[in-house]
């Protein structure tokens, strides 16, 4: 009886803790939502008894989703990564350092491949004035993409420029010197539109980076204070960032189901 009472008190305490974080997991045991259950596994106490029920359930749901997914489904990769983590550990929660290490190794592999191929491995659809727009519901019209030509120009680097950029990025990825004056910025474009990210620093220090839809790009910039701006499918993005070490910025959300 005492053990049962302690168990009930423990579950109540864990629910209250989760609610303090803005998440209510009181009915999680009934959930059929992969992302909701995965969030619970990240947040819940390691001894929460609901883990033993929900972990195998969500793993089975992920496996089934991957099996039935369309080949072009953008969520499949995420599901595979989450499933792999769940097979190795109690949850998909990883430390900031672990996440950075994973991103870094992926970037190194990508740019080594590009250096060997002597060209960019990014596959993308060139911009036109019509393929990125905001629908004006009042006039029932599209706003032309004024950055189309600039995006295409930034993407069309010659082999020598591409090699120099790739070598610079790889050197920065391998550089662990905290006193380095430069740092890497990785931009993930999760939107359906090609974008240009502009980074404006002090004085005349300015950078711009073209990032194709559903892709990512990397740039090496001087450390310091920057205003990041971009037009993501017509929506304005702006954020002040202090660049002191490598960072990743994700923009946009996919409309792909």
Buried (B, 14 or more C-beta within 10 A) or exposed (E): EEEEEEEEEBBEEBBEBBEEEEBEBEEBEEBEEBEBBBBBBEBBBEEBBBBEEBBEBBBEBBEEBBEEEEEEBBBBEBBBEBBEBBEEEEBBBBEEEEEBEEBBEEBBEBBEEBBEEEBBEBEBEEBBBEBBBBEEEEEEEBBBBEBBEBBBEBBEBEEEEBBEBBEBBBEBBEBEEEEEEBBBBBBBBBBBBBBBBBBBBEEEEEBBBBBBBBBBBBBBBBBBEBEBBBBBBBEEBEEEBEBEEBBBBEBBEEEEE
